[in-house]
Amino acid sequence: MPVTKITTKEFDQMVQAASVVLKNNAEFINSLNVFPVPDGDTGTNMSLSMESGAKYVSKSTDNTVGGKASALAKGLLMGARGNSGVILSQIFRGFSKDVEGKTTLNAHELANAVTAGAKTAYKSVMKPTEGTILTVVRYAANAGHHAAEETDDCARVMDAIKNGAQEALAKTPELLPVLKQVGVVDSGGQGLTFVFEAFADILNGREASTDVHEKFNVKANQMDQMVNEDHHESAQGQLNPEDIIYGYCTQMTVRFGKGKEVEKKFDYDTFYNYLAPLGDSLLVINDDEVAKVHIHTEHPGKVLTWGQKFGDLINIKIDNMRSQQEEIMENDEEIEHQPITDKKESPKEIAVISVVAGKGLEELFKSLGVTNIISGGQTMNPSTEDIVNAVNNSNAKKAIVLPNNKNIFLAAEQAESLTDIPMKVIHTKTIQQGLTAMFSFNPAASIEENQNEMDDSLDSVKSGQVTAAVRDTKINGLDIKKGSYMGIVDGKIEIIEDTLNDATISMLTKMLDEDSENVTIIFGEGATQSDADQIEAKAIEINPELEVEIHEGDQPVYPLLISVE
């Protein structure tokens, strides 16, 4: 029986089925990673990203497909992990924009939405590469468009989209030579193909995915949670009410485009820049429909009037903090001699937040000035939401983020538009680049000056990583056997040896040149102090003038990390 329209029931089932399929096939997708290293986490990233999207859809009470799609897009964005997760979120961001306001979807609308998703995904990548997930979504969209010209059956159109994805996936090795060399298809493209297959199974009533549905619990109304944090209630018992510069804690929600006073279309910078001089503790958090505002000000009326220029106001709350302070001081008199133990620190000017895995590395980064750590890296990329939360909870006026892994770049870049405070990303591809960047950090300089200096420092260091191959393969003319040790220099496999130390020494020899002055050896899981000592001795043998440092990093995946400067 033809499916002439997709309702919220079908859409919800499609999303939940895709989440389950990605979860069940995450390890298989991981196995398609081109490099035979144990950090092939595309499947894990896409699964966790889709799981976040499914949670938001499950929680949504909207009775339109447009509303459900918007919930999916937001959930994917907040849960996006790694490049593959971010691109997946962009596909469904474009999809959701195209179906906005639609109660149900017909075949043409379904095809158009997938096409919009493909266009948004391509725009989100600075230099799109064919033979990747982008190719898969483009082929899928074209196939859906052609099918919709011939049928009004959504199930048939979704089958065509699925078939187009499968066709493109099979071509990815021809479009991206490294895939052909290794003998795999693109892992991100495979993940997206699983998503479209799950969608098609639901619409066609195929037994494999019938009635697939999982219930999830999520925190309700995340934006409310962020603006209602107790940052404005911190240890005020020591403050004279007359010393409060901005006396009114003002909160409101602006619904864009609604109301009689609307004059402007919402633009974040315009909206924020007007409010900033009116007070302090300013937070503006928005999505496509609303902005939630919190500010301490002497002019709550001006704040409300400004909000009305963009939409109508709901959830207005204005507290007189001087009056509240008087009450706090009256209560404090009863416990005058009780020591205050919960006084919060004043906000830092700039927080430096680093993604790090390994207790030793955490301590090393902190010793160089990193203020906050996000636990993660290889095999466990943090999500966009993880980065947003770390920035928002950093107790700082501005923040710098060191991803230390190129697969975290897109998630970090997405976070820049979602944080409560200004944030800059330093595009550190490795732990070694992260450490080098910290030597250029100046807490007295502006965030822009630090970004320029830290970015400029990255080319001064060579990064070497040693790990064991997880499968047999051939790449870059190298015949790699499972269990052999690989030396990877600046992202390229250069050395293959039977033992850890042989691989490390060969790699170090290749990295050194006549300009080399400093070598840093960081040993982690799978290596020992003795291994590091042997490598240090070899480095000194090669060049007695070298300065060599050894640190215990406790990092997983790569037993030895080497930097040369």
C-alpha positions as CSV (number, residue, x, y, z in Angstrom):
1,M,0.0,0.0,0.0
2,P,1.5,3.4,-1.0
3,V,2.6,5.8,1.7
4,T,1.3,9.2,0.4
5,K,2.4,11.1,3.4
6,I,4.8,10.9,6.3
7,T,3.2,11.8,9.7
8,T,4.9,12.4,13.0
9,K,4.4,8.7,13.9
10,E,6.4,7.5,10.9
11,F,9.0,10.2,11.3
12,D,9.6,9.3,14.9
13,Q,9.9,5.6,14.0
14,M,12.3,6.5,11.2
15,V,14.6,8.4,13.5
16,Q,14.5,5.8,16.3
17,A,15.2,3.0,13.8
18,A,18.2,4.9,12.4
19,S,19.6,5.4,15.9
20,V,19.3,1.7,16.7
21,V,20.8,0.7,13.3
22,L,23.8,3.0,13.8
23,K,24.3,1.7,17.3
24,N,24.2,-1.9,16.2
25,N,26.6,-1.2,13.3
26,A,29.0,1.3,15.0
27,E,31.9,-1.2,15.2
28,F,31.5,-2.2,11.6
29,I,31.6,1.5,10.5
30,N,34.6,2.0,12.8
31,S,36.4,-0.9,11.0
32,L,36.2,1.1,7.7
33,N,38.6,3.7,9.0
34,V,41.3,4.2,6.4
35,F,44.2,4.3,8.9
36,P,44.7,0.9,10.6
37,V,45.0,2.6,14.0
38,P,42.7,1.9,17.0
39,D,41.0,5.3,16.8
40,G,38.6,4.7,13.9
41,D,35.6,6.1,15.7
42,T,33.3,7.3,12.9
43,G,30.7,4.7,13.8
44,T,30.8,5.6,17.4
45,N,30.6,9.4,16.7
46,M,27.7,9.0,14.3
47,S,25.9,6.6,16.6
48,L,26.2,8.9,19.6
49,S,25.2,11.9,17.5
50,M,22.1,10.2,16.2
51,E,21.2,8.9,19.7
52,S,21.2,12.5,20.9
53,G,18.9,13.5,17.9
54,A,16.6,10.6,18.7
55,K,16.4,11.7,22.3
56,Y,15.3,15.1,21.3
57,V,12.7,13.8,18.9
58,S,11.3,11.4,21.5
59,K,11.0,14.2,24.0
60,S,9.3,16.6,21.5
61,T,5.6,17.0,21.9
62,D,5.2,18.8,18.6
63,N,2.5,17.4,16.4
64,T,4.1,18.3,13.1
65,V,6.8,16.7,11.1
66,G,8.4,20.1,10.8
67,G,8.6,20.4,14.6
68,K,10.0,16.9,14.9
69,A,12.6,17.6,12.3
70,S,13.6,20.7,14.1
71,A,14.0,18.7,17.3
72,L,16.2,16.1,15.4
73,A,18.4,18.9,14.1
74,K,18.9,20.5,17.5
75,G,19.6,17.1,19.1
76,L,22.1,16.2,16.4
77,L,23.8,19.6,16.8
78,M,24.1,19.4,20.5
79,G,25.3,15.8,20.4
80,A,27.5,16.1,17.3
81,R,30.9,14.3,17.8
82,G,33.7,14.2,15.3
83,N,33.5,15.5,11.7
84,S,31.1,12.8,10.7
85,G,28.7,13.7,13.5
86,V,28.8,17.4,12.7
87,I,28.2,16.7,9.0
88,L,25.3,14.4,9.9
89,S,23.9,17.3,12.0
90,Q,24.2,19.7,9.0
91,I,22.4,17.3,6.7
92,F,19.4,17.3,9.0
93,R,19.7,21.0,9.7
94,G,19.1,21.6,6.0
95,F,16.4,18.9,6.0
96,S,14.6,20.6,9.0
97,K,14.8,24.1,7.5
98,D,13.1,22.8,4.3
99,V,10.2,21.1,6.1
100,E,9.7,23.9,8.6
101,G,6.0,24.4,9.3
102,K,4.9,21.3,7.5
103,T,2.4,19.0,9.3
104,T,3.2,16.0,7.1
105,L,5.5,15.3,4.2
106,N,4.6,14.1,0.7
107,A,7.0,12.4,-1.7
108,H,8.1,15.7,-3.3
109,E,8.6,17.4,0.0
110,L,10.7,14.4,1.3
111,A,12.9,14.5,-1.8
112,N,13.3,18.3,-1.6
113,A,14.2,18.1,2.1
114,V,17.0,15.6,1.4
115,T,18.3,17.8,-1.3
116,A,18.3,20.8,1.1
117,G,20.2,18.7,3.5
118,A,22.9,17.9,0.9
119,K,23.3,21.5,0.0
120,T,23.6,22.6,3.7
121,A,26.2,19.9,4.3
122,Y,28.3,21.0,1.4
123,K,28.2,24.6,2.5
124,S,29.3,23.6,6.0
125,V,32.7,22.2,4.8
126,M,35.3,24.7,3.7
127,K,36.9,22.3,1.1
128,P,34.4,19.6,0.3
129,T,36.0,16.3,-0.7
130,E,34.3,13.8,-3.1
131,G,34.3,10.2,-2.1
132,T,33.0,11.0,1.3
133,I,29.6,11.3,3.1
134,L,29.0,14.4,1.0
135,T,29.0,12.4,-2.2
136,V,26.7,9.9,-0.7
137,V,24.1,12.5,0.4
138,R,24.3,14.3,-3.0
139,Y,23.7,11.0,-5.0
140,A,20.9,10.1,-2.6
141,A,19.2,13.5,-3.0
142,N,19.4,13.3,-6.8
143,A,17.9,9.8,-6.8
144,G,15.1,10.9,-4.6
145,H,14.4,13.9,-6.8
146,H,14.1,11.8,-9.9
147,A,11.9,9.2,-8.1
148,A,9.5,12.0,-6.9
149,E,8.9,13.0,-10.5
150,E,7.5,9.6,-11.2
151,T,5.6,8.6,-8.0
152,D,3.8,10.1,-5.0
153,D,4.7,7.1,-2.8
154,C,7.0,8.2,-0.1
155,A,8.2,4.6,0.5
156,R,9.3,4.3,-3.1
157,V,11.1,7.7,-3.0
158,M,12.9,6.7,0.2
159,D,13.9,3.4,-1.4
160,A,15.3,5.5,-4.3
161,I,17.2,7.7,-1.8
162,K,18.6,4.6,-0.1
163,N,19.6,3.1,-3.4
164,G,21.2,6.3,-4.5
165,A,23.2,6.3,-1.3
166,Q,24.3,2.7,-1.8
167,E,25.3,3.5,-5.4
168,A,27.4,6.4,-4.3
169,L,28.9,4.5,-1.4
170,A,30.1,1.8,-3.8
171,K,31.8,4.6,-5.9
172,T,33.7,6.2,-3.0
173,P,36.8,4.1,-3.6
174,E,37.0,5.4,-7.2
175,L,36.6,9.0,-6.1
176,L,39.0,8.9,-3.2
177,P,42.2,7.0,-4.1
178,V,43.2,6.3,-0.5
179,L,39.9,4.3,0.0
180,K,40.7,2.2,-3.1
181,Q,44.3,1.6,-1.9
182,V,43.1,0.3,1.4
183,G,40.1,-1.6,-0.1
184,V,37.2,0.1,1.9
185,V,34.3,2.4,1.3
186,D,34.0,5.7,3.1
187,S,33.0,5.2,6.7
188,G,30.9,8.3,7.1
189,G,29.1,7.5,3.8
190,Q,28.4,4.0,5.2
191,G,26.9,5.5,8.3
192,L,24.6,7.8,6.3
193,T,23.6,4.8,4.1
194,F,22.5,2.9,7.2
195,V,20.4,5.9,8.2
196,F,18.6,6.0,4.9
197,E,18.2,2.2,4.9
198,A,16.5,2.4,8.3
199,F,14.2,5.2,7.0
200,A,13.3,3.1,3.9
201,D,12.6,0.0,6.0
202,I,10.2,1.9,8.2
203,L,8.2,3.5,5.4
204,N,8.1,0.1,3.5
205,G,7.0,-1.8,6.6
206,R,9.9,-4.2,6.2
207,E,10.1,-6.7,9.1
208,A,13.7,-6.0,10.0
209,S,12.9,-2.5,11.4
210,T,9.2,-2.7,12.1
211,D,8.1,-1.0,15.4
212,V,11.7,-0.2,16.3
213,H,11.4,2.4,19.0
214,E,13.4,3.2,22.1
215,K,12.4,5.5,24.9
216,F,14.9,8.0,26.2
217,N,15.0,10.5,29.0
218,V,16.5,13.9,28.4
219,K,16.8,17.1,30.5
220,A,13.9,19.3,29.6
221,N,14.4,22.8,28.2
222,Q,18.2,23.1,28.1
223,M,18.2,26.8,27.4
224,D,16.2,27.4,30.6
225,Q,18.7,25.4,32.5
226,M,21.6,27.5,31.2
227,V,20.1,30.9,32.0
228,N,18.9,29.8,35.4
229,E,22.3,28.8,36.7
230,D,23.0,30.2,40.2
231,H,25.9,32.4,39.0
232,H,24.0,35.5,40.1
233,E,23.5,34.1,43.7
234,S,27.1,33.6,44.7
235,A,28.2,34.5,48.2
236,Q,26.5,37.9,48.2
237,G,26.4,38.0,52.0
238,Q,29.6,40.0,52.0
239,L,28.3,42.7,49.6
240,N,26.8,46.0,50.6
241,P,23.6,46.5,48.6
242,E,24.7,50.0,47.7
243,D,27.8,48.5,46.0
244,I,25.7,46.6,43.5
245,I,26.3,48.5,40.2
246,Y,23.5,46.9,38.3
247,G,20.6,46.2,40.5
248,Y,18.0,44.4,38.5
249,C,18.4,40.8,37.4
250,T,16.3,40.8,34.2
251,Q,15.3,37.7,32.3
252,M,13.1,37.3,29.2
253,T,12.3,35.1,26.3
254,V,11.8,36.7,22.9
255,R,9.7,34.8,20.3
256,F,11.0,36.0,17.0
257,G,8.7,37.7,14.6
258,K,5.6,37.7,16.9
259,G,3.9,40.7,18.5
260,K,3.0,44.3,17.4
261,E,6.3,46.0,18.0
262,V,8.5,43.9,15.7
263,E,10.8,46.0,13.6
264,K,13.9,43.9,13.1
265,K,14.9,40.4,12.0
266,F,17.1,38.7,14.7
267,D,20.8,38.9,14.2
268,Y,22.8,37.7,17.2
269,D,25.6,40.3,17.0
270,T,23.2,43.2,16.6
271,F,21.0,41.9,19.4
272,Y,23.9,41.2,21.8
273,N,25.9,44.4,21.1
274,Y,23.0,46.7,22.1
275,L,22.4,44.9,25.4
276,A,26.1,44.6,26.4
277,P,26.6,48.2,27.5
278,L,23.4,48.1,29.6
279,G,24.9,45.9,32.3
280,D,26.9,42.8,33.1
281,S,26.3,39.0,33.4
282,L,24.8,39.1,29.9
283,L,23.7,35.8,28.5
284,V,21.9,35.5,25.1
285,I,21.1,31.9,24.0
286,N,19.1,31.4,20.9
287,D,17.9,28.9,18.3
288,D,15.8,29.7,15.2
289,E,12.6,30.5,17.1
290,V,13.5,32.2,20.4
291,A,16.2,34.0,22.3
292,K,16.5,33.6,26.1
293,V,18.2,36.6,27.8
294,H,19.7,37.2,31.2
295,I,21.3,40.4,32.2
296,H,22.1,42.5,35.4
297,T,21.1,46.1,34.5
298,E,19.8,49.4,35.9
299,H,17.5,49.7,32.9
300,P,15.2,46.6,32.6
301,G,12.8,48.7,30.6
302,K,15.3,49.3,27.9
303,V,16.1,45.5,27.8
304,L,12.4,44.6,27.4
305,T,11.8,47.4,24.8
306,W,14.8,46.1,22.8
307,G,13.5,42.5,22.9
308,Q,10.1,43.7,21.6
309,K,11.8,45.0,18.4
310,F,12.5,41.3,17.5
311,G,9.4,39.6,18.8
312,D,6.9,39.3,21.7
313,L,8.1,38.6,25.2
314,I,7.3,35.7,27.5
315,N,8.7,34.4,30.8
316,I,9.7,37.9,31.9
317,K,11.3,37.9,35.3
318,I,12.8,41.0,37.0
319,D,14.4,40.8,40.5
320,N,15.6,43.7,42.6
321,M,19.0,42.4,43.7
322,R,19.6,45.2,46.2
323,S,16.4,44.2,48.0
324,Q,17.5,40.6,47.8
325,Q,20.9,41.5,49.2
326,E,19.3,43.3,52.2
327,E,17.5,40.1,53.0
328,I,20.6,38.0,52.6
329,M,22.5,40.3,55.0
330,E,19.7,40.2,57.6
331,N,19.9,36.4,57.5
332,D,23.6,36.4,57.7
333,E,23.6,38.4,60.9
334,E,22.2,35.3,62.7
335,I,25.3,33.3,61.7
336,E,27.7,36.1,61.8
337,H,30.7,34.1,63.0
338,Q,30.1,31.1,60.7
339,P,32.9,30.9,58.1
340,I,31.9,31.2,54.5
341,T,33.1,28.1,52.6
342,D,31.3,28.4,49.3
343,K,32.5,31.8,48.0
344,K,33.0,31.5,44.3
345,E,36.1,32.8,42.5
346,S,35.9,35.9,40.4
347,P,35.6,35.2,36.7
348,K,38.9,34.6,34.8
349,E,39.6,36.8,31.9
350,I,40.4,33.9,29.5
351,A,39.9,30.2,30.1
352,V,42.0,27.8,28.1
353,I,40.2,24.5,27.6
354,S,42.0,21.5,26.2
355,V,40.8,18.1,25.1
356,V,43.1,15.5,26.7
357,A,43.0,11.8,27.5
358,G,45.5,10.7,30.2
359,K,46.1,11.9,33.8
360,G,49.7,12.7,33.1
361,L,48.8,14.8,30.0
362,E,46.1,16.6,32.0
363,E,48.7,17.6,34.6
364,L,51.2,18.6,31.9
365,F,48.7,20.9,30.2
366,K,47.6,22.5,33.5
367,S,51.2,23.2,34.3
368,L,51.4,25.2,31.1
369,G,48.3,27.3,31.9
370,V,45.3,25.3,30.8
371,T,42.5,26.0,33.1
372,N,39.9,23.4,32.1
373,I,40.1,19.9,30.7
374,I,37.6,18.0,28.5
375,S,38.4,14.4,28.9
376,G,38.6,12.8,25.4
377,G,40.5,12.6,22.2
378,Q,41.3,9.4,20.3
379,T,38.4,7.0,20.3
380,M,36.2,9.3,22.4
381,N,35.7,12.6,20.6
382,P,33.7,15.1,22.8
383,S,30.4,16.4,21.4
384,T,29.5,19.9,20.6
385,E,27.5,20.0,23.7
386,D,30.4,18.8,25.8
387,I,32.5,21.7,24.5
388,V,29.7,24.2,25.0
389,N,29.2,23.1,28.6
390,A,32.9,23.3,29.3
391,V,33.1,26.8,28.0
392,N,29.9,28.0,29.8
393,N,31.1,26.4,33.1
394,S,34.6,27.8,32.9
395,N,33.9,30.8,35.1
396,A,35.6,33.1,32.5
397,K,34.8,36.0,30.3
398,K,36.3,34.4,27.2
399,A,37.6,31.0,26.2
400,I,40.2,29.4,24.0
401,V,39.7,25.7,23.0
402,L,42.5,23.3,22.0
403,P,40.9,20.3,20.2
404,N,44.3,18.5,19.8
405,N,42.7,16.3,17.2
406,K,41.5,17.3,13.7
407,N,38.4,15.1,14.1
408,I,37.2,17.5,16.8
409,F,37.6,20.6,14.7
410,L,34.0,20.8,13.4
411,A,32.4,20.1,16.7
412,A,34.5,22.9,18.3
413,E,33.7,25.3,15.5
414,Q,30.0,24.5,15.9
415,A,30.3,25.3,19.6
416,E,31.6,28.8,18.9
417,S,28.0,30.0,17.9
418,L,26.4,28.3,21.0
419,T,28.5,29.4,23.9
420,D,27.5,32.2,26.4
421,I,30.9,33.8,26.2
422,P,33.2,34.6,23.2
423,M,35.2,31.5,22.2
424,K,38.1,30.9,19.8
425,V,39.4,27.6,18.5
426,I,43.1,26.9,18.0
427,H,43.3,24.2,15.3
428,T,45.7,21.9,17.1
429,K,45.8,18.5,15.3
430,T,47.9,16.7,17.9
431,I,48.7,16.7,21.6
432,Q,52.2,18.0,20.6
433,Q,50.7,21.0,18.8
434,G,48.5,21.7,21.8
435,L,51.5,21.8,24.1
436,T,53.4,24.0,21.7
437,A,50.5,26.4,21.5
438,M,50.4,26.8,25.2
439,F,54.0,28.1,25.2
440,S,52.7,31.0,23.1
441,F,49.7,31.8,25.4
442,N,49.8,35.1,27.2
443,P,47.1,35.6,29.8
444,A,47.7,39.4,29.7
445,A,47.0,39.6,25.9
446,S,43.6,39.7,24.2
447,I,41.9,36.6,23.0
448,E,42.5,37.7,19.4
449,E,46.2,38.3,20.0
450,N,46.5,34.9,21.6
451,Q,44.7,33.2,18.8
452,N,47.1,34.7,16.2
453,E,50.2,33.8,18.3
454,M,49.1,30.3,19.1
455,D,48.0,29.5,15.6
456,D,51.4,30.8,14.2
457,S,53.3,28.5,16.6
458,L,51.8,25.3,15.3
459,D,54.1,24.9,12.3
460,S,57.1,25.0,14.5
461,V,56.6,21.5,15.8
462,K,56.7,18.0,14.2
463,S,54.3,15.5,15.7
464,G,55.1,11.8,15.9
465,Q,52.8,9.0,17.1
466,V,53.5,5.3,17.5
467,T,50.8,2.7,17.8
468,A,50.0,-0.9,16.7
469,A,48.1,-1.7,13.5
470,V,44.7,-3.2,14.2
471,R,44.4,-5.0,10.8
472,D,46.4,-6.0,7.7
473,T,46.3,-3.4,5.0
474,K,48.4,-1.6,2.3
475,I,48.6,2.2,2.3
476,N,51.1,4.7,0.9
477,G,53.1,1.9,-0.6
478,L,53.5,0.2,2.9
479,D,52.5,-3.4,3.6
480,I,51.1,-3.2,7.1
481,K,50.5,-6.3,9.2
482,K,48.2,-6.5,12.2
483,G,50.2,-6.0,15.4
484,S,53.1,-4.3,13.7
485,Y,54.1,-0.8,15.0
486,M,53.5,2.2,12.9
487,G,55.3,5.6,13.2
488,I,53.0,8.4,12.1
489,V,54.5,11.8,11.4
490,D,52.2,14.7,11.1
491,G,49.3,12.4,10.2
492,K,51.1,10.2,7.6
493,I,52.3,6.7,8.2
494,E,56.0,6.7,7.6
495,I,57.5,3.8,9.5
496,I,56.6,0.1,10.0
497,E,58.6,-2.0,12.5
498,D,58.0,-5.1,14.5
499,T,58.7,-3.6,17.9
500,L,57.6,-0.4,19.6
501,N,61.0,1.0,20.3
502,D,62.3,0.2,16.8
503,A,59.4,2.0,15.3
504,T,59.9,5.0,17.6
505,I,63.6,5.3,17.0
506,S,63.1,5.0,13.2
507,M,60.4,7.6,13.3
508,L,62.5,10.0,15.4
509,T,65.5,9.6,13.1
510,K,63.2,10.6,10.2
511,M,61.8,13.6,12.1
512,L,65.2,15.1,13.1
513,D,67.1,17.5,10.8
514,E,69.9,20.0,11.2
515,D,67.6,22.6,12.6
516,S,66.2,20.4,15.4
517,E,66.9,21.6,18.9
518,N,64.3,20.1,21.3
519,V,62.7,16.6,21.5
520,T,59.9,15.8,23.9
521,I,59.0,12.1,24.6
522,I,55.6,11.3,26.2
523,F,55.0,7.7,27.2
524,G,51.6,6.3,27.9
525,E,49.7,3.1,28.1
526,G,51.8,0.3,26.5
527,A,55.1,2.0,27.1
528,T,57.4,2.5,30.1
529,Q,60.0,4.9,31.5
530,S,62.7,2.4,30.3
531,D,61.4,2.7,26.7
532,A,61.5,6.5,26.9
533,D,65.1,6.4,28.3
534,Q,66.2,4.2,25.4
535,I,64.7,6.6,22.9
536,E,66.3,9.6,24.7
537,A,69.7,7.9,24.5
538,K,69.3,7.3,20.8
539,A,68.3,11.0,20.2
540,I,71.4,12.2,22.0
541,E,73.5,9.7,20.0
542,I,72.2,11.2,16.8
543,N,72.7,14.8,18.0
544,P,74.4,15.4,21.3
545,E,73.3,19.1,21.2
546,L,69.6,18.1,21.5
547,E,67.6,19.1,24.6
548,V,65.4,16.1,25.5
549,E,62.4,16.0,27.9
550,I,60.5,13.0,29.1
551,H,57.0,13.0,30.5
552,E,54.6,10.3,31.6
553,G,51.3,11.1,29.8
554,D,49.2,8.0,30.6
555,Q,47.5,8.5,27.2
556,P,45.7,5.6,25.6
557,V,46.0,4.4,21.9
558,Y,49.5,5.8,21.3
559,P,52.1,4.4,23.7
560,L,54.7,7.0,22.6
561,L,54.3,10.6,21.4
562,I,57.3,12.4,20.1
563,S,57.6,16.1,19.3
564,V,60.6,17.7,17.5
565,E,61.1,21.5,17.4
